[in-house]
Amino acid sequence: MKLIRFGNAGHESPGLELQDGRRIDLSAFGEDFNEAFFGSDGINRLKAWLNTKQASCPVIAASTRLGPPVARPSKLICIGLNYSDHAAESNMQLPTEPVVFFKSTTAICGPNDRVVIPKNSLKTDWEAELAVVIGKRASYISEEEAPNYIAGYLLHNDYSERSFQLERGGQWVKGKSCDTFAPLGPYLATPDEIPDINNLRLWLTVNGKMMQDGNTKNMVFKVPHLVAYLSEFMTLLAGDIISTGTPAGVGLGQKPAPFYLKPGDVVEMGIEGLGRARQELIKYEQATGL
């Protein structure tokens, strides 16, 4: 299944993208895609409900805004330097254990929402990433058990303000958590939709120019290892999101000199089997409702 949420920001309703690309409204199911849904075997319950109710679900207009496919989770956990080529372009050593940091959940927005360049930003950057959604409470699980704890996968553009991240002291979270810096979706694809999570092309363009073109087969730490590893240090709750790192091609790593995003730039990204997303960059002064 491909789960979506649609409607005005902060007031999204649950929906489903069908194989033919049409989207249907699942409001009649009566639940949002949140911790309670995932933690109570919601995906299987929804499948059973659709067997008798799908035909009566209204079709959603193609122009309707898509929100993040998961209602605000308890945690958005990110993994740094998880592709060797990205570590090299960042002039950082390849990690011997996963590099873990958090991104504020207030950064989450829809896949095609405008991204706001924050006040005093000089170095707003992009990072195309595969994200994993946890399907049930996980604590001290093994790598072999990890796939049973995954609800699905989605796109995440891990926007980063490099001067906040690297030049202002402390941890990376300051450069990662600005409003709109975590577009998610267009949809959450359940694991049966993805034949091989370890062989997915992911790409990103800026104003039509290809900047990132990688593959998940080049991850240093694979998805099951990451899920199990994180469960050693914290309890993962249903609906939590793990973003698994980015391949080479970010603005920070451009040669002969880095370059960064400016108002009016358009960033597009996609992952094989997980759709594509598009964001236009705007100045903070243009933003409303944040």
C-alpha positions in Angstrom: 0.0 0.0 0.0 0.9 3.6 -0.5 -0.4 5.7 2.4 -0.9 9.5 2.0 -2.2 12.3 4.0 -3.9 15.3 2.3 -5.5 18.6 2.9 -4.5 21.9 4.6 -1.3 21.9 6.8 -2.1 20.7 10.3 -5.5 19.4 9.3 -4.6 16.5 7.0 -6.8 13.5 6.3 -5.7 9.9 5.6 -5.7 8.6 2.1 -4.3 6.0 -0.3 -2.6 6.2 -3.6 -3.7 3.4 -5.9 -1.7 1.5 -8.5 -3.1 3.6 -11.3 -2.0 6.8 -9.6 -5.5 7.9 -8.4 -5.8 8.9 -4.7 -8.7 8.1 -2.5 -10.0 9.5 0.8 -9.9 7.1 3.8 -11.5 9.5 6.3 -14.3 6.9 6.8 -11.7 4.6 8.3 -11.7 6.9 11.2 -7.9 7.0 12.1 -4.9 9.1 11.2 -1.6 7.5 10.3 0.0 8.1 13.7 1.6 6.2 16.6 -1.8 4.7 17.7 -2.5 3.5 14.1 0.9 1.8 13.5 1.1 0.5 17.0 -2.2 -1.4 16.8 -1.6 -3.3 13.6 -3.2 -0.5 11.7 -1.8 -1.5 8.3 -3.4 -5.0 8.4 -6.6 -3.6 9.8 -6.7 -1.0 7.0 -6.2 -3.8 4.4 -9.1 -5.7 5.8 -11.3 -2.6 5.9 -10.5 -1.8 2.2 -11.7 -5.3 1.1 -15.2 -4.1 1.7 -15.1 -0.3 1.7 -12.6 0.8 -1.0 -15.2 1.1 -3.7 -17.1 3.7 -1.6 -14.1 5.9 -0.9 -14.2 9.3 -2.7 -11.4 10.1 -5.2 -9.2 13.0 -4.2 -8.5 15.7 -6.8 -5.0 15.5 -8.3 -4.4 19.2 -7.3 -5.0 18.6 -3.6 -2.1 19.3 -1.3 -0.2 16.3 0.1 1.0 16.5 3.7 3.6 14.3 5.3 2.4 10.7 5.1 2.9 10.2 8.9 1.3 12.4 11.5 4.0 14.1 13.7 6.1 11.2 15.2 7.7 11.2 18.6 11.1 11.1 17.0 12.8 12.0 13.7 16.3 10.3 14.0 18.9 10.9 11.4 22.1 9.0 10.4 25.1 11.0 9.3 27.9 10.1 6.9 26.2 6.8 5.9 27.5 6.8 2.3 31.2 6.7 1.9 31.2 9.2 -1.0 29.4 11.8 1.0 31.8 11.3 3.9 34.7 11.9 1.5 33.2 15.1 0.0 32.5 16.4 3.5 36.2 15.8 4.5 35.1 13.6 7.3 36.2 10.1 8.3 34.0 7.1 7.6 32.3 6.2 10.9 32.9 2.9 12.6 29.5 3.1 14.2 26.4 5.0 13.0 26.5 8.8 13.5 23.2 9.6 15.2 21.5 13.0 15.5 18.0 14.3 15.9 15.9 16.6 13.7 13.1 18.6 15.4 9.7 17.2 14.4 8.5 20.8 13.9 10.6 20.8 10.7 8.3 18.2 9.1 6.2 19.4 6.1 4.6 18.0 3.0 6.6 16.7 0.0 5.8 19.7 -2.3 5.5 22.5 0.3 7.7 25.5 -0.1 10.9 25.4 1.9 11.7 28.5 3.9 15.3 29.7 4.0 15.7 30.7 7.7 16.6 34.1 9.0 20.4 34.8 8.8 21.0 31.7 6.7 23.9 31.8 4.3 24.3 28.1 3.6 21.0 26.2 3.1 21.8 22.8 1.6 19.9 19.7 0.3 20.2 16.0 1.2 18.1 13.3 -0.6 17.5 10.4 1.9 15.6 7.2 2.3 13.5 7.3 5.5 12.2 4.3 7.5 9.0 4.3 9.5 8.8 2.1 12.6 5.7 -0.1 12.8 5.7 -1.1 16.5 7.5 -0.4 19.7 11.1 -1.6 19.5 13.7 -2.0 22.3 16.8 -4.1 22.2 15.8 -6.0 19.0 18.2 -8.0 16.9 19.2 -7.1 13.3 17.4 -10.3 12.2 14.2 -9.1 13.9 14.4 -5.6 12.6 12.4 -6.1 9.3 9.4 -7.1 11.4 9.4 -3.7 13.1 9.3 -1.6 9.8 5.9 -0.1 8.7 7.3 1.3 5.5 9.6 3.7 3.7 9.4 7.3 2.3 11.3 10.1 0.9 13.0 12.7 3.1 14.9 15.8 2.0 17.1 16.5 5.0 17.6 20.2 4.4 20.6 21.6 6.4 21.9 25.0 7.2 25.6 24.4 7.2 26.7 27.5 9.0 24.2 26.7 11.8 25.3 23.0 11.8 29.1 23.3 11.6 30.1 26.9 12.6 27.9 27.7 15.6 29.2 25.1 18.1 27.4 22.2 19.7 25.5 19.5 17.8 24.2 19.3 14.3 20.6 19.6 15.3 20.7 23.4 15.1 21.4 23.3 11.3 18.8 20.6 10.7 15.6 21.7 12.5 14.5 24.9 10.9 10.8 25.1 9.9 10.1 23.2 6.7 13.5 21.5 6.7 12.0 18.0 6.6 9.7 17.4 3.6 8.4 13.8 3.8 6.6 11.8 1.1 4.6 11.8 -1.2 3.6 8.5 0.3 4.6 5.8 2.8 5.2 2.6 0.8 4.7 -0.6 2.8 7.6 -3.1 2.6 5.7 -5.3 0.1 5.9 -2.4 -2.4 9.7 -2.4 -2.3 11.4 -5.6 -3.6 14.9 -4.7 -2.5 15.5 -1.8 -0.1 19.3 -2.3 -0.6 19.2 -1.5 -4.3 17.2 1.7 -4.8 18.3 4.6 -6.9 17.9 8.0 -5.3 18.5 11.3 -7.0 18.1 15.0 -6.6 18.2 18.0 -8.9 18.5 21.8 -8.3 16.9 23.9 -11.0 16.9 20.8 -13.3 20.6 20.0 -12.9 21.4 16.6 -11.5 23.3 17.0 -8.2 22.8 13.6 -6.5 22.5 10.3 -8.1 23.2 7.4 -5.7 22.0 4.0 -4.7 21.0 2.5 -1.3 23.4 -0.4 -2.0 26.2 2.0 -1.1 25.0 2.6 2.5 27.7 1.9 5.1 25.1 0.7 7.6 22.1 -1.1 6.2 18.5 -0.5 7.3 18.1 -3.6 9.6 21.4 -2.7 11.3 20.3 0.9 11.9 16.9 -0.1 13.4 18.5 -2.7 15.7 21.4 -0.3 16.7 19.1 2.5 17.6 16.9 0.3 19.7 19.9 -0.3 22.0 20.0 3.3 23.0 16.3 4.3 22.9 12.9 2.8 22.6 11.6 3.3 19.1 7.9 4.0 19.0 5.4 3.2 16.2 5.5 6.0 13.7 9.0 7.1 14.5 11.1 8.0 11.5 14.8 7.1 10.8 16.5 8.9 8.0 19.3 6.8 6.7 21.8 9.3 5.2 22.6 10.9 1.9 24.9 10.1 -1.0 27.5 12.5 -2.5 26.4 15.6 -4.3 25.3 18.1 -1.6 26.1 21.8 -1.9 28.7 21.6 0.8 30.7 19.1 -1.3 30.6 20.9 -4.7 34.0 21.6 -6.4 35.8 23.9 -6.9 33.7 25.7 -4.2 30.5 24.9 -2.3 27.2 26.6 -3.3 23.9 26.8 -1.6 20.3 27.4 -2.2 18.7 30.8 -2.8 15.1 32.0 -3.0 13.4 30.9 -6.2 15.5 27.7 -6.6 13.5 24.5 -7.2 14.7 21.2 -5.7 13.3 17.9 -7.0 14.1 14.5 -5.7 13.0 10.9 -6.0 13.7 7.3 -4.9 12.9 4.3 -7.0 9.5 3.0 -5.9 8.8 5.8 -3.5 7.8 8.6 -5.9 9.1 12.1 -6.2 8.9 15.4 -4.5 9.4 19.1 -5.5 10.2 22.1 -3.3 10.6 25.7 -4.1 12.8 27.8 -1.8 11.5 31.1 -0.4 12.8 33.8 1.9 11.7 33.8 5.5 10.0 37.1 4.9 7.7 35.4 2.3 6.6 32.7 4.6 3.2 32.8 6.3 1.5 30.6 8.8 4.7 29.2 10.3 
